[in-house]
Amino acid sequence: MPYLPDCRGTGRAARAAFFGALMALALSGCAGDVPVPFVNVALPPAGPGPAPEYPNVGATPNASPNEAPVMTEMERQAVEEQLKKLVADREGSVKRKIDNSN
């Protein structure tokens, strides 16, 4: 019986080389000036003058002076005071919990 060398790895190597060449060919279409396409695309310079008016998607501001604001100044101050008190209470409770855990 003639001596036949072990050739099991050559098929795997040839298949890897073939798929490597195929991937290189596929990715060569993406080759450009930047390493990742469309990441570093330069924008055209902005025109002179103020920025254009974009549509307001969120809450609409008071368009007319006849519309009443959502809160009066006194209501706004009362809400601010309540929030400040709530912050102080929560900070105090967190500090007490930290002190008690040590």
The first five atom37 places (N, CA, C, CB, O) and aatype in JSON, in Angstrom:
{
  "aatype": [12, 14, 18, 10, 14, 3, 4, 1, 7, 16, 7, 1, 0, 0, 1, 0, 0, 13, 13, 7, 0, 10, 12, 0, 10, 0, 10, 15, 7, 4, 0, 7, 3, 19, 14, 19, 14, 13, 19, 2, 19, 0, 10, 14, 14, 0, 7, 14, 7, 14, 0, 14, 6, 18, 14, 2, 19, 7, 0, 16, 14, 2, 0, 15, 14, 2, 6, 0, 14, 19, 12, 16, 6, 12, 6, 1, 5, 0, 19, 6, 6, 5, 10, 11, 11, 10, 19, 0, 3, 1, 6, 7, 15, 19, 11, 1, 11, 9, 3, 2, 15, 2],
  "atom_mask": [
    [1, 1, 1, 1, 1],
    [1, 1, 1, 1, 1],
    [1, 1, 1, 1, 1],
    [1, 1, 1, 1, 1],
    [1, 1, 1, 1, 1],
    [1, 1, 1, 1, 1],
    [1, 1, 1, 1, 1],
    [1, 1, 1, 1, 1],
    [1, 1, 1, 0, 1],
    [1, 1, 1, 1, 1],
    [1, 1, 1, 0, 1],
    [1, 1, 1, 1, 1],
    [1, 1, 1, 1, 1],
    [1, 1, 1, 1, 1],
    [1, 1, 1, 1, 1],
    [1, 1, 1, 1, 1],
    [1, 1, 1, 1, 1],
    [1, 1, 1, 1, 1],
    [1, 1, 1, 1, 1],
    [1, 1, 1, 0, 1],
    [1, 1, 1, 1, 1],
    [1, 1, 1, 1, 1],
    [1, 1, 1, 1, 1],
    [1, 1, 1, 1, 1],
    [1, 1, 1, 1, 1],
    [1, 1, 1, 1, 1],
    [1, 1, 1, 1, 1],
    [1, 1, 1, 1, 1],
    [1, 1, 1, 0, 1],
    [1, 1, 1, 1, 1],
    [1, 1, 1, 1, 1],
    [1, 1, 1, 0, 1],
    [1, 1, 1, 1, 1],
    [1, 1, 1, 1, 1],
    [1, 1, 1, 1, 1],
    [1, 1, 1, 1, 1],
    [1, 1, 1, 1, 1],
    [1, 1, 1, 1, 1],
    [1, 1, 1, 1, 1],
    [1, 1, 1, 1, 1],
    [1, 1, 1, 1, 1],
    [1, 1, 1, 1, 1],
    [1, 1, 1, 1, 1],
    [1, 1, 1, 1, 1],
    [1, 1, 1, 1, 1],
    [1, 1, 1, 1, 1],
    [1, 1, 1, 0, 1],
    [1, 1, 1, 1, 1],
    [1, 1, 1, 0, 1],
    [1, 1, 1, 1, 1],
    [1, 1, 1, 1, 1],
    [1, 1, 1, 1, 1],
    [1, 1, 1, 1, 1],
    [1, 1, 1, 1, 1],
    [1, 1, 1, 1, 1],
    [1, 1, 1, 1, 1],
    [1, 1, 1, 1, 1],
    [1, 1, 1, 0, 1],
    [1, 1, 1, 1, 1],
    [1, 1, 1, 1, 1],
    [1, 1, 1, 1, 1],
    [1, 1, 1, 1, 1],
    [1, 1, 1, 1, 1],
    [1, 1, 1, 1, 1],
    [1, 1, 1, 1, 1],
    [1, 1, 1, 1, 1],
    [1, 1, 1, 1, 1],
    [1, 1, 1, 1, 1],
    [1, 1, 1, 1, 1],
    [1, 1, 1, 1, 1],
    [1, 1, 1, 1, 1],
    [1, 1, 1, 1, 1],
    [1, 1, 1, 1, 1],
    [1, 1, 1, 1, 1],
    [1, 1, 1, 1, 1],
    [1, 1, 1, 1, 1],
    [1, 1, 1, 1, 1],
    [1, 1, 1, 1, 1],
    [1, 1, 1, 1, 1],
    [1, 1, 1, 1, 1],
    [1, 1, 1, 1, 1],
    [1, 1, 1, 1, 1],
    [1, 1, 1, 1, 1],
    [1, 1, 1, 1, 1],
    [1, 1, 1, 1, 1],
    [1, 1, 1, 1, 1],
    [1, 1, 1, 1, 1],
    [1, 1, 1, 1, 1],
    [1, 1, 1, 1, 1],
    [1, 1, 1, 1, 1],
    [1, 1, 1, 1, 1],
    [1, 1, 1, 0, 1],
    [1, 1, 1, 1, 1],
    [1, 1, 1, 1, 1],
    [1, 1, 1, 1, 1],
    [1, 1, 1, 1, 1],
    [1, 1, 1, 1, 1],
    [1, 1, 1, 1, 1],
    [1, 1, 1, 1, 1],
    [1, 1, 1, 1, 1],
    [1, 1, 1, 1, 1],
    [1, 1, 1, 1, 1]
  ],
  "atom_positions": [
    [[0.84, -1.16, 0.0], [0.0, 0.0, 0.0], [0.9, 1.24, 0.0], [-0.96, -0.01, 1.22], [1.82, 1.34, 0.81]],
    [[0.63, 2.19, -0.92], [1.5, 3.38, -1.01], [1.24, 4.32, 0.17], [1.27, 4.12, -2.35], [0.16, 4.31, 0.77]],
    [[2.23, 5.12, 0.49], [2.12, 6.09, 1.58], [1.35, 7.32, 1.09], [3.54, 6.5, 2.11], [1.73, 7.93, 0.09]],
    [[0.27, 7.67, 1.77], [-0.5, 8.87, 1.46], [-0.42, 9.81, 2.66], [-1.99, 8.51, 1.11], [-0.79, 9.44, 3.77]],
    [[0.05, 11.02, 2.43], [0.14, 11.96, 3.56], [-1.26, 12.38, 4.04], [0.95, 13.22, 3.14], [-2.24, 12.3, 3.3]],
    [[-1.33, 12.8, 5.25], [-2.6, 13.23, 5.84], [-2.98, 14.58, 5.22], [-2.5, 13.33, 7.4], [-2.28, 15.57, 5.44]],
    [[-4.06, 14.63, 4.48], [-4.45, 15.84, 3.74], [-5.74, 16.45, 4.28], [-4.63, 15.51, 2.27], [-6.4, 17.22, 3.57]],
    [[-6.09, 16.13, 5.49], [-7.37, 16.65, 6.01], [-7.35, 18.16, 6.2], [-7.7, 15.97, 7.33], [-8.39, 18.8, 6.02]],
    [[-6.24, 18.76, 6.55], [-6.17, 20.2, 6.81], [-6.11, 21.03, 5.56], [0.0, 0.0, 0.0], [-6.43, 22.22, 5.61]],
    [[-5.72, 20.47, 4.43], [-5.57, 21.27, 3.21], [-6.92, 21.72, 2.67], [-4.82, 20.48, 2.14], [-7.03, 22.84, 2.17]],
    [[-7.93, 20.91, 2.76], [-9.27, 21.31, 2.31], [-9.82, 22.45, 3.14], [0.0, 0.0, 0.0], [-10.45, 23.37, 2.62]],
    [[-9.57, 22.37, 4.43], [-10.03, 23.43, 5.33], [-9.29, 24.73, 5.04], [-9.84, 23.01, 6.81], [-9.89, 25.8, 5.05]],
    [[-7.99, 24.64, 4.79], [-7.2, 25.84, 4.49], [-7.62, 26.45, 3.16], [-5.71, 25.5, 4.47], [-7.71, 27.67, 3.03]],
    [[-7.89, 25.58, 2.16], [-8.32, 26.1, 0.86], [-9.68, 26.77, 0.97], [-8.37, 24.97, -0.18], [-9.92, 27.8, 0.34]],
    [[-10.58, 26.19, 1.77], [-11.9, 26.79, 1.95], [-11.78, 28.12, 2.67], [-12.82, 25.84, 2.74], [-12.49, 29.07, 2.33]],
    [[-10.9, 28.21, 3.66], [-10.7, 29.47, 4.38], [-10.12, 30.53, 3.46], [-9.79, 29.27, 5.58], [-10.53, 31.69, 3.52]],
    [[-9.18, 30.15, 2.61], [-8.59, 31.1, 1.66], [-9.64, 31.58, 0.67], [-7.4, 30.46, 0.92], [-9.69, 32.76, 0.33]],
    [[-10.48, 30.67, 0.2], [-11.52, 31.05, -0.76], [-12.5, 32.04, -0.13], [-12.28, 29.79, -1.26], [-12.82, 33.07, -0.74]],
    [[-12.99, 31.74, 1.1], [-13.93, 32.65, 1.74], [-13.27, 33.97, 2.15], [-14.55, 31.99, 2.95], [-13.92, 35.01, 2.16]],
    [[-11.99, 33.93, 2.47], [-11.27, 35.17, 2.76], [-11.19, 36.05, 1.54], [0.0, 0.0, 0.0], [-11.4, 37.27, 1.62]],
    [[-10.88, 35.44, 0.38], [-10.83, 36.21, -0.86], [-12.22, 36.74, -1.22], [-10.28, 35.36, -2.01], [-12.34, 37.87, -1.7]],
    [[-13.25, 35.95, -0.99], [-14.61, 36.38, -1.27], [-15.01, 37.56, -0.39], [-15.59, 35.21, -1.07], [-15.63, 38.51, -0.86]],
    [[-14.65, 37.51, 0.9], [-14.96, 38.62, 1.81], [-14.17, 39.87, 1.44], [-14.64, 38.22, 3.26], [-14.7, 40.98, 1.51]],
    [[-12.91, 39.7, 1.03], [-12.11, 40.85, 0.62], [-12.73, 41.5, -0.61], [-10.67, 40.43, 0.33], [-12.75, 42.73, -0.72]],
    [[-13.23, 40.71, -1.53], [-13.87, 41.24, -2.72], [-15.17, 41.96, -2.36], [-14.15, 40.12, -3.73], [-15.48, 43.02, -2.9]],
    [[-15.93, 41.37, -1.44], [-17.19, 41.99, -1.04], [-16.96, 43.3, -0.3], [-18.0, 41.03, -0.16], [-17.69, 44.27, -0.51]],
    [[-15.94, 43.34, 0.55], [-15.67, 44.55, 1.31], [-14.93, 45.61, 0.51], [-14.88, 44.22, 2.54], [-14.87, 46.77, 0.92]],
    [[-14.36, 45.24, -0.62], [-13.64, 46.24, -1.41], [-14.62, 47.27, -1.99], [-12.84, 45.57, -2.54], [-14.2, 48.38, -2.32]],
    [[-15.89, 46.92, -2.13], [-16.87, 47.88, -2.59], [-17.14, 48.97, -1.57], [0.0, 0.0, 0.0], [-17.6, 50.05, -1.92]],
    [[-16.84, 48.7, -0.31], [-17.06, 49.68, 0.75], [-15.84, 50.58, 0.95], [-17.39, 48.98, 2.05], [-15.9, 51.52, 1.75]],
    [[-14.76, 50.31, 0.25], [-13.53, 51.06, 0.47], [-13.72, 52.51, 0.06], [-12.35, 50.43, -0.3], [-14.31, 52.78, -0.99]],
    [[-13.24, 53.42, 0.87], [-13.35, 54.84, 0.58], [-12.27, 55.59, 1.32], [0.0, 0.0, 0.0], [-11.25, 55.02, 1.7]],
    [[-12.51, 56.88, 1.52], [-11.53, 57.72, 2.2], [-11.57, 57.54, 3.71], [-11.77, 59.17, 1.86], [-10.59, 57.84, 4.39]],
    [[-12.68, 57.07, 4.25], [-12.8, 56.91, 5.7], [-12.84, 55.42, 6.04], [-14.07, 57.62, 6.23], [-13.27, 54.62, 5.21]],
    [[-12.39, 55.04, 7.23], [-12.38, 53.63, 7.59], [-13.78, 53.03, 7.68], [-11.66, 53.43, 8.9], [-13.98, 51.88, 7.31]],
    [[-14.76, 53.81, 8.17], [-16.13, 53.33, 8.26], [-16.98, 54.21, 7.34], [-16.66, 53.36, 9.75], [-16.99, 55.43, 7.52]],
    [[-17.68, 53.64, 6.38], [-18.42, 54.46, 5.44], [-19.51, 55.29, 6.12], [-19.04, 53.59, 4.38], [-20.15, 54.82, 7.07]],
    [[-19.73, 56.47, 5.65], [-20.79, 57.39, 6.06], [-20.64, 57.92, 7.48], [-22.11, 56.71, 5.93], [-21.57, 58.55, 7.99]],
    [[-19.52, 57.69, 8.13], [-19.36, 58.2, 9.49], [-18.79, 59.61, 9.46], [-18.46, 57.28, 10.31], [-19.24, 60.47, 10.22]],
    [[-17.84, 59.86, 8.61], [-17.14, 61.13, 8.59], [-17.51, 61.91, 7.33], [-15.61, 60.91, 8.66], [-16.64, 62.48, 6.67]],
    [[-18.77, 61.95, 7.0], [-19.21, 62.65, 5.8], [-19.24, 64.14, 6.11], [-20.61, 62.14, 5.33], [-19.85, 64.55, 7.09]],
    [[-18.6, 64.93, 5.29], [-18.54, 66.37, 5.52], [-19.87, 67.01, 5.14], [-17.38, 67.01, 4.7], [-20.48, 66.65, 4.13]],
    [[-20.32, 67.94, 5.95], [-21.54, 68.67, 5.68], [-21.22, 69.95, 4.94], [-22.3, 68.98, 6.98], [-20.13, 70.5, 5.12]],
    [[-22.12, 70.44, 4.12], [-21.86, 71.7, 3.43], [-21.84, 72.84, 4.44], [-22.91, 71.96, 2.33], [-22.47, 72.73, 5.5]],
    [[-21.14, 73.92, 4.15], [-21.08, 75.03, 5.11], [-22.46, 75.69, 5.25], [-20.02, 76.07, 4.67], [-23.26, 75.72, 4.31]],
    [[-22.7, 76.21, 6.43], [-23.98, 76.88, 6.7], [-24.01, 78.21, 5.98], [-24.2, 77.07, 8.22], [-22.99, 78.88, 5.84]],
    [[-25.17, 78.58, 5.52], [-25.33, 79.85, 4.82], [-25.28, 81.02, 5.78], [0.0, 0.0, 0.0], [-25.41, 80.84, 6.99]],
    [[-25.11, 82.22, 5.24], [-25.07, 83.4, 6.12], [-26.47, 83.7, 6.66], [-24.51, 84.63, 5.36], [-27.48, 83.32, 6.07]],
    [[-26.51, 84.38, 7.78], [-27.78, 84.78, 8.36], [-28.22, 83.86, 9.48], [0.0, 0.0, 0.0], [-27.5, 82.94, 9.85]],
    [[-29.4, 84.12, 10.02], [-29.89, 83.31, 11.15], [-30.28, 81.91, 10.69], [-31.09, 83.99, 11.82], [-30.47, 81.65, 9.5]],
    [[-30.38, 81.03, 11.65], [-30.77, 79.65, 11.36], [-32.22, 79.63, 10.88], [-30.59, 78.75, 12.61], [-33.02, 80.46, 11.29]],
    [[-32.55, 78.69, 10.03], [-33.93, 78.62, 9.54], [-34.88, 78.17, 10.65], [-34.04, 77.67, 8.35], [-34.48, 77.52, 11.61]],
    [[-36.13, 78.53, 10.49], [-37.15, 78.14, 11.46], [-37.55, 76.69, 11.21], [-38.39, 79.07, 11.36], [-38.02, 76.35, 10.12]],
    [[-37.35, 75.84, 12.2], [-37.73, 74.45, 12.09], [-39.08, 74.25, 12.77], [-36.65, 73.52, 12.72], [-39.43, 75.0, 13.68]],
    [[-39.84, 73.26, 12.34], [-41.15, 73.05, 12.98], [-40.98, 72.63, 14.43], [-41.96, 71.99, 12.22], [-40.08, 71.86, 14.77]],
    [[-41.85, 73.14, 15.29], [-41.81, 72.81, 16.7], [-42.62, 71.55, 16.91], [-42.35, 73.98, 17.57], [-43.84, 71.56, 16.77]],
    [[-41.95, 70.45, 17.25], [-42.62, 69.17, 17.4], [-43.18, 69.02, 18.81], [-41.66, 68.03, 17.09], [-44.18, 68.33, 19.01]],
    [[-42.56, 69.65, 19.78], [-42.98, 69.5, 21.17], [-44.13, 70.41, 21.5], [0.0, 0.0, 0.0], [-44.99, 70.66, 20.66]],
    [[-44.15, 70.92, 22.72], [-45.21, 71.8, 23.17], [-45.11, 73.14, 22.46], [-45.15, 72.0, 24.7], [-44.01, 73.66, 22.26]],
    [[-46.23, 73.67, 22.08], [-46.22, 74.96, 21.37], [-46.15, 76.08, 22.39], [-47.47, 75.11, 20.45], [-46.88, 76.05, 23.39]],
    [[-45.3, 77.07, 22.16], [-45.23, 78.2, 23.09], [-46.48, 79.07, 22.94], [-43.94, 79.04, 22.84], [-47.24, 78.93, 21.99]],
    [[-46.66, 79.97, 23.9], [-47.81, 80.88, 23.83], [-47.62, 81.78, 22.62], [-47.95, 81.73, 25.14], [-46.76, 82.66, 22.62]],
    [[-48.43, 81.57, 21.61], [-48.28, 82.31, 20.37], [-48.89, 83.71, 20.48], [-48.93, 81.56, 19.22], [-48.33, 84.67, 19.95]],
    [[-50.01, 83.82, 21.15], [-50.65, 85.13, 21.24], [-50.57, 85.63, 22.68], [-52.14, 85.06, 20.77], [-50.57, 84.84, 23.62]],
    [[-50.51, 86.94, 22.84], [-50.42, 87.49, 24.21], [-51.72, 87.31, 24.99], [-50.06, 88.97, 24.16], [-51.74, 87.51, 26.21]],
    [[-52.81, 86.94, 24.33], [-54.09, 86.76, 25.02], [-54.17, 85.42, 25.75], [-55.24, 86.86, 24.03], [-54.99, 85.26, 26.66]],
    [[-53.33, 84.46, 25.39], [-53.36, 83.16, 26.05], [-52.77, 83.27, 27.45], [-52.59, 82.11, 25.23], [-51.74, 83.9, 27.66]],
    [[-53.44, 82.65, 28.39], [-52.96, 82.67, 29.77], [-51.84, 81.64, 29.92], [-54.11, 82.38, 30.77], [-51.92, 80.56, 29.33]],
    [[-50.8, 81.96, 30.69], [-49.75, 80.96, 30.93], [-50.3, 79.79, 31.74], [-48.55, 81.6, 31.68], [-51.37, 79.88, 32.34]],
    [[-49.57, 78.71, 31.74], [-50.02, 77.5, 32.43], [-50.11, 77.74, 33.93], [-49.08, 76.33, 32.14], [-51.07, 77.31, 34.57]],
    [[-49.12, 78.43, 34.49], [-49.11, 78.74, 35.92], [-48.89, 80.23, 36.1], [-48.03, 77.93, 36.67], [-48.21, 80.88, 35.31]],
    [[-49.48, 80.75, 37.18], [-49.16, 82.13, 37.52], [-47.81, 82.14, 38.23], [-50.27, 82.77, 38.43], [-47.26, 81.09, 38.55]],
    [[-47.29, 83.34, 38.45], [-45.98, 83.45, 39.11], [-46.03, 82.91, 40.53], [-45.52, 84.92, 39.12], [-45.08, 82.27, 40.99]],
    [[-47.13, 83.15, 41.24], [-47.26, 82.65, 42.62], [-47.33, 81.12, 42.63], [-48.51, 83.25, 43.29], [-46.73, 80.48, 43.5]],
    [[-48.06, 80.53, 41.69], [-48.14, 79.07, 41.62], [-46.78, 78.46, 41.3], [-49.17, 78.64, 40.57], [-46.41, 77.43, 41.86]],
    [[-46.04, 79.11, 40.4], [-44.71, 78.61, 40.05], [-43.79, 78.65, 41.27], [-44.12, 79.44, 38.91], [-43.05, 77.7, 41.51]],
    [[-43.83, 79.74, 42.03], [-42.99, 79.84, 43.22], [-43.38, 78.8, 44.26], [-43.08, 81.26, 43.83], [-42.52, 78.23, 44.94]],
    [[-44.68, 78.53, 44.39], [-45.13, 77.53, 45.36], [-44.64, 76.14, 44.95], [-46.67, 77.53, 45.47], [-44.21, 75.36, 45.8]],
    [[-44.69, 75.83, 43.66], [-44.21, 74.53, 43.19], [-42.7, 74.42, 43.42], [-44.55, 74.33, 41.69], [-42.2, 73.37, 43.83]],
    [[-41.96, 75.51, 43.15], [-40.51, 75.49, 43.38], [-40.2, 75.24, 44.85], [-39.88, 76.82, 42.94], [-39.29, 74.46, 45.16]],
    [[-40.94, 75.89, 45.75], [-40.7, 75.68, 47.19], [-41.0, 74.23, 47.59], [-41.56, 76.65, 48.02], [-40.26, 73.64, 48.38]],
    [[-42.09, 73.67, 47.05], [-42.41, 72.28, 47.35], [-41.3, 71.35, 46.87], [-43.73, 71.89, 46.71], [-40.93, 70.41, 47.57]],
    [[-40.78, 71.61, 45.67], [-39.72, 70.76, 45.14], [-38.44, 70.88, 45.96], [-39.44, 71.11, 43.68], [-37.76, 69.89, 46.21]],
    [[-38.1, 72.1, 46.37], [-36.9, 72.29, 47.2], [-37.05, 71.55, 48.53], [-36.65, 73.79, 47.45], [-36.09, 70.94, 49.01]],
    [[-38.24, 71.61, 49.13], [-38.48, 70.9, 50.39], [-38.37, 69.39, 50.18], [-39.86, 71.27, 50.96], [-37.8, 68.68, 51.0]],
    [[-38.93, 68.91, 49.07], [-38.87, 67.48, 48.76], [-37.43, 67.02, 48.57], [-39.69, 67.17, 47.51], [-37.05, 65.95, 49.03]],
    [[-36.62, 67.84, 47.89], [-35.21, 67.5, 47.69], [-34.49, 67.43, 49.02], [-34.52, 68.53, 46.76], [-33.73, 66.5, 49.28]],
    [[-34.73, 68.42, 49.88], [-34.06, 68.43, 51.19], [-34.48, 67.21, 52.01], [-34.39, 69.72, 51.96], [-33.63, 66.59, 52.66]],
    [[-35.77, 66.86, 51.99], [-36.24, 65.69, 52.75], [-35.6, 64.4, 52.24], [-37.77, 65.57, 52.67], [-35.16, 63.57, 53.03]],
    [[-35.54, 64.24, 50.93], [-34.98, 63.01, 50.37], [-33.48, 62.93, 50.62], [-35.25, 62.94, 48.87], [-32.96, 61.85, 50.91]],
    [[-32.78, 64.07, 50.51], [-31.34, 64.04, 50.81], [-31.11, 63.65, 52.26], [-30.7, 65.42, 50.52], [-30.2, 62.87, 52.56]],
    [[-31.93, 64.2, 53.16], [-31.79, 63.86, 54.57], [-32.06, 62.39, 54.83], [0.0, 0.0, 0.0], [-31.34, 61.76, 55.61]],
    [[-33.08, 61.83, 54.18], [-33.37, 60.41, 54.41], [-32.27, 59.52, 53.85], [-34.72, 60.04, 53.79], [-31.95, 58.49, 54.43]],
    [[-31.69, 59.91, 52.73], [-30.59, 59.12, 52.17], [-29.38, 59.18, 53.08], [-30.22, 59.62, 50.76], [-28.72, 58.16, 53.31]],
    [[-29.08, 60.37, 53.62], [-27.94, 60.51, 54.53], [-28.16, 59.67, 55.79], [-27.72, 61.99, 54.9], [-27.23, 59.03, 56.28]],
    [[-29.41, 59.67, 56.31], [-29.69, 58.87, 57.51], [-29.53, 57.39, 57.21], [-31.11, 59.17, 58.03], [-28.98, 56.65, 58.03]],
    [[-30.01, 56.94, 56.05], [-29.87, 55.52, 55.69], [-28.39, 55.14, 55.55], [-30.62, 55.21, 54.37], [-27.99, 54.05, 55.96]],
    [[-27.59, 56.03, 54.97], [-26.16, 55.74, 54.83], [-25.5, 55.67, 56.2], [-25.47, 56.8, 53.95], [-24.69, 54.78, 56.46]],
    [[-25.84, 56.62, 57.07], [-25.25, 56.63, 58.42], [-25.67, 55.38, 59.21], [-25.67, 57.9, 59.18], [-24.87, 54.81, 59.94]],
    [[-26.92, 54.97, 59.06], [-27.42, 53.79, 59.79], [-26.8, 52.5, 59.26], [-28.95, 53.72, 59.71], [-26.66, 51.53, 60.0]],
    [[-26.45, 52.48, 57.99], [-25.89, 51.23, 57.43], [-24.43, 51.03, 57.85], [-25.98, 51.25, 55.91], [-23.94, 49.9, 57.79]],
    [[-23.75, 52.09, 58.27], [-22.35, 51.95, 58.71], [-22.31, 51.55, 60.1], [-21.56, 53.21, 58.52], [-21.23, 51.38, 60.66]]
  ]
}
